[in-house]
């Protein structure tokens, strides 16, 4: 059985039309310390993401994209409003190991070999050694790191380290995968290659994906929807449906519809900077 088939069979059936991630009138204010003023990061965010949908958040630095990810990951609580996963508070999903997170820095433990880094969430969940080994082998194959099981993180390239971080995030078969600029520090060739790997991995795992990126081109290539945010305080100013056919490849960028969607996204970003309304 291939890694793709094995992982897909490990997930319970879901309704692809059902809401999965939801933000309802979410606002976030960071209270100033030592006489510094309060900072409002988010204002009245309403957003619903369906099961298995791939949604990208794009907007200027400081608009609250990463804060939204931290809220749904149960790392911070919103000042106002509600966030939920499958109708439950994010904490329940986190404790149930239904959330996987990948950040710009892979944050691998340098004293653990690649296979042991990937297996860490399974160890923490109390999964037995044989099951951990089988699951880790599946993931190494899935992300293209088979043969590097015993390597140390320092022996991997930047792209390979991110592959290992993605595999670790998928170890517990999460229903929701949160990606915060995971390829931002990579060169363009490596980034393109990992974009295509991410498409394949998401198709195999059937996870619901929320990606933060500064690249409208990347967002259009990968996503079912692109959500555009305004400068701080972050508001949603556009929600673009990406109707490009799947499966997608780098050749998708040659499609005239791709160029049109990139231009639309760019225009919405510029409108947000201008402060004008649709």
ChimeraX attribute file (.defattr): number of C-alpha atoms within 10 A of each C-alpha:
attribute: neighborCount
match mode: 1-to-1
recipient: residues
	/A:1	7
	/A:2	10
	/A:3	18
	/A:4	17
	/A:5	12
	/A:6	15
	/A:7	20
	/A:8	17
	/A:9	12
	/A:10	10
	/A:11	14
	/A:12	7
	/A:13	9
	/A:14	12
	/A:15	10
	/A:16	13
	/A:17	11
	/A:18	13
	/A:19	17
	/A:20	22
	/A:21	23
	/A:22	23
	/A:23	20
	/A:24	15
	/A:25	16
	/A:26	22
	/A:27	24
	/A:28	24
	/A:29	15
	/A:30	13
	/A:31	11
	/A:32	10
	/A:33	8
	/A:34	5
	/A:35	7
	/A:36	8
	/A:37	10
	/A:38	11
	/A:39	13
	/A:40	17
	/A:41	20
	/A:42	29
	/A:43	21
	/A:44	17
	/A:45	21
	/A:46	16
	/A:47	15
	/A:48	16
	/A:49	20
	/A:50	18
	/A:51	21
	/A:52	24
	/A:53	22
	/A:54	22
	/A:55	26
	/A:56	28
	/A:57	26
	/A:58	24
	/A:59	30
	/A:60	19
	/A:61	13
	/A:62	15
	/A:63	22
	/A:64	26
	/A:65	26
	/A:66	19
	/A:67	19
	/A:68	27
	/A:69	20
	/A:70	17
	/A:71	20
	/A:72	27
	/A:73	25
	/A:74	20
	/A:75	14
	/A:76	13
	/A:77	19
	/A:78	21
	/A:79	14
	/A:80	16
	/A:81	16
	/A:82	19
	/A:83	26
	/A:84	22
	/A:85	24
	/A:86	16
	/A:87	11
	/A:88	13
	/A:89	16
	/A:90	24
	/A:91	18
	/A:92	15
	/A:93	20
	/A:94	18
	/A:95	10
	/A:96	12
	/A:97	20
	/A:98	20
	/A:99	26
	/A:100	25
	/A:101	20
	/A:102	23
	/A:103	18
	/A:104	15
	/A:105	16
	/A:106	20
	/A:107	14
	/A:108	20
	/A:109	15
	/A:110	12
	/A:111	11
	/A:112	15
	/A:113	19
	/A:114	28
	/A:115	24
	/A:116	22
	/A:117	24
	/A:118	29
	/A:119	27
	/A:120	20
	/A:121	19
	/A:122	22
	/A:123	14
	/A:124	8
	/A:125	12
	/A:126	10
	/A:127	15
	/A:128	10
	/A:129	12
	/A:130	9
	/A:131	12
	/A:132	21
	/A:133	17
	/A:134	11
	/A:135	21
	/A:136	26
	/A:137	19
	/A:138	21
	/A:139	28
	/A:140	22
	/A:141	15
	/A:142	21
	/A:143	21
	/A:144	14
	/A:145	20
	/A:146	15
	/A:147	10
	/A:148	17
	/A:149	17
	/A:150	12
	/A:151	15
	/A:152	19
	/A:153	22
	/A:154	14
	/A:155	13
	/A:156	16
	/A:157	11
	/A:158	18
	/A:159	19
	/A:160	19
	/A:161	21
	/A:162	24
	/A:163	25
	/A:164	28
	/A:165	26
	/A:166	24
	/A:167	29
	/A:168	28
	/A:169	24
	/A:170	28
	/A:171	22
	/A:172	20
	/A:173	22
	/A:174	22
	/A:175	24
	/A:176	28
	/A:177	25
	/A:178	24
	/A:179	22
	/A:180	21
	/A:181	17
	/A:182	25
	/A:183	23
	/A:184	15
	/A:185	13
	/A:186	16
	/A:187	11
	/A:188	11
	/A:189	9
	/A:190	14
	/A:191	17
	/A:192	16
	/A:193	13
	/A:194	20
	/A:195	20
	/A:196	17
	/A:197	17
	/A:198	16
	/A:199	18
	/A:200	18
	/A:201	19
	/A:202	17
	/A:203	14
	/A:204	17
	/A:205	24
	/A:206	24
	/A:207	25
	/A:208	22
	/A:209	23
	/A:210	25
	/A:211	23
	/A:212	22
	/A:213	23
	/A:214	16
	/A:215	16
	/A:216	21
	/A:217	17
	/A:218	16
	/A:219	25
	/A:220	25
	/A:221	22
	/A:222	22
	/A:223	23
	/A:224	20
	/A:225	20
	/A:226	24
	/A:227	21
	/A:228	24
	/A:229	26
	/A:230	27
	/A:231	20
	/A:232	17
	/A:233	18
	/A:234	26
	/A:235	23
	/A:236	21
	/A:237	19
	/A:238	18
	/A:239	17
	/A:240	19
	/A:241	14
	/A:242	19
	/A:243	13
	/A:244	17
	/A:245	8
	/A:246	10
	/A:247	10
	/A:248	14
	/A:249	17
	/A:250	11
	/A:251	8
	/A:252	17
	/A:253	16
	/A:254	10
	/A:255	10
	/A:256	9
	/A:257	14
	/A:258	18
	/A:259	15
	/A:260	11
	/A:261	21
	/A:262	20
	/A:263	14
	/A:264	15
	/A:265	24
	/A:266	17
	/A:267	12
	/A:268	24
	/A:269	22
	/A:270	15
	/A:271	16
	/A:272	23
	/A:273	14
	/A:274	11
	/A:275	12
	/A:276	10
	/A:277	8
	/A:278	8
